[in-house]
Amino acid sequence: MPLDEPTMTRLLAERGMTREQAERKLLDLYNKLNAAKFQNELPENPIVAISLITGGPRASFKMYKLNGVSIHFSPFCEPERYRRTMIHEMCHFYDDTHGETFHAKLREVAADETWLTDELEECKQWVIQDRIRSEWFTLARSLTEQNPTMTWVEGRKRVAQALRCKVRDVTNVAYDFKETWNRYLSTK
């Protein structure tokens, strides 16, 4: 399914709301959670939007200078998951990765949520994804410096080994691995 404005509008309509209604619901949720769970530590007046570009399957969190925040929700994120996803994204105010600070804050603010155990289990995969995002290119560059004729397939396998993850994980996160390897790294 192509992800474009008409598709996004249709997805939201199937859930009984317009984009504006969904964004209002999310902004209200942010304000309620900020007061109830975060003691208003997060910035006021965030940008909360339904967006085609989220950087993830449900949502993404960005900090801006001057204490600004934006949270972009995927149109594929079901309204039943808004609360769980919003709390997760708000915890990124304290840690932009899924590291220990993030986990501690999530455990603190979601202690009474029925989904906390499932969310912490999912975080294990996000930690791997964070590591791949931050390290794959450096590892790939090092491999091509050691062996300029190495194929991208072998390079991807070795990057996965170095990161202690599956080749599939590297493929899913570093979706442009082949193109980057062949265009910028390899001399083959």
N, C-alpha and C positions, 0 to 999 in steps of 0.2 A: 504494500500500500504506500503510495507516495505521500510524503509528509509535507503538505502545503497548507495554505490558509483555508481553502475550502474543506479539506479533510479535517483540519482542526475544528472548524466550525461544526461540521457534521458530527464528529466525536462528542463534542460538548452538547449538541442538541439531543443526541441519543441519551445523554445523561440528564436531560431536562433543564439545561441552562445555557445561557449565552456566555461568551467569553467575559463580558463585563460582570455578570452575576458570579461566575466562578472566581474571578479576581477579587471581587468584593468579599466573598465568602472567605477566601484565603487571607485577605488583609485583616478581616475581623478576627479570624483564628489566630493570626500572628499577634495581634494586640492582646487578645485574651491570654494566650500562652505566655507572652512576655510578662504580663502582670502576675499571673498565677504560678508559673513555673520558674521564671527567670528573674523575678523581683525587678522588672523593668531595666535590667542591665543592658539589653540590646537597644540599638538606636530606634528612635521614633521615626515614623514616616518612611518605612522601607519601600523599595520598589518590589512589589509582589505581582508576578505576571504569569499568565499561561504563555508558554513560548515554544517555538519550534526547535530552538537550540538550547539544550539544557546541559549537555555534557554527561548525562546519565539517563537511566531509564525512567526516573521519576522526577528529579529536580536537581538544581544546582544552587550553590550559595556563593556570593561574591561580597568581599569587603572593599570599600572605597575609602579614599582619603577623606578627611573631615567627618569620619564616623558614619559613613553611608553604607547601606546594606541593600543587596538585591537578592531575591529568591525567585528563580524561574522554575515553574512547574511544567512538566511535559503534559500535553493533552491526553496522553495514555495513562496518566496517574488517575486512578479511580477516586471519586470523592470520598469513598469509605476509607481511603488510605491518606487523606489530606492531613489528618491530625498526626499520625505516625511520621509521615514524611516531613511535615513542618517542624516537629520537634527535632528530628534528625538534622535537618538543615540548620536550625537555630543553634544547635550544638557546635556547628562549624564556626560560630563566632569566637569560640574559645580555642579551636584547633582546626586549621584548614585541611588537615589530613584525617585519617581515621585512627590516629594514634592513641596513646594512653590518656592524654588530657581529654580528647573527644569521648573516649569510653567512660571515663570517670564522670564527666558532665552528663552524658546520656543516662548512666546508671542513677545519678542523683535526681534528675528532673523527671525521669520516666519510671521511677521505682514502683509506682502504683498502676502502671499501664500493663494490660494483659499481654501485650505483644513484645515486651522488653526482651525476653529470652530469645525469641525468634530474631529480633533486630540485632542483638549482640552476635548471634550465630552468623547472620548475613554479613556483619562487619568484618568477619575473618576474610571473606573474599575481597572486600573493599580495601583491606590492608595490602593484599597482594596486588591489587590494581594500582594503588598508590605507589608501591615500590616499582612496578613495571613502568608507570608513567615517568617517574623521576630518574630511572636508571637505564632504560633500554638503549637509548641512543648512545650514551657514553660507552656502554659495553660493546655495542655494535661497532662503533668507531675503533675501539681498541682491537677488536677481532680483525677488522680489515687492515689495520696497521701491521698486525702480526702476520696475516696471511691475505694479501690483496686479491688473490684469485678465489677465495672461499665463496661458495654460492650463498645466496640469500637464505635458502632452505637450511643449509648447515649452520649459517649464522644465527637464524632464528632458534634453532634447536639448542645451540650453545648459550644463547642469551637466556633461554628458559632454564637451562641447567644452572647457570650462574645465579639466577634469581630464585632458584628452588621452586619453580612453578611449572605448569603444563605449557606445552607449545600452544595449545588452544587459548590459554590465558593471554599469552603474548600477542597472538593473532587478534583476539577480541579488543585488546587495549591499544596496541600499536597497529591499528588497522592499515596504516600506510607503510608497514615495515618493508615489504618487497620493493615498492617504488622508491622509498628513501634509500634502501641498501643499494639498489641498482643505479640510481641516479647520482647520489651524493657520496656514497662510501666506497663501493667496490670499483676496482679498475678493470674488472672482467666484462 
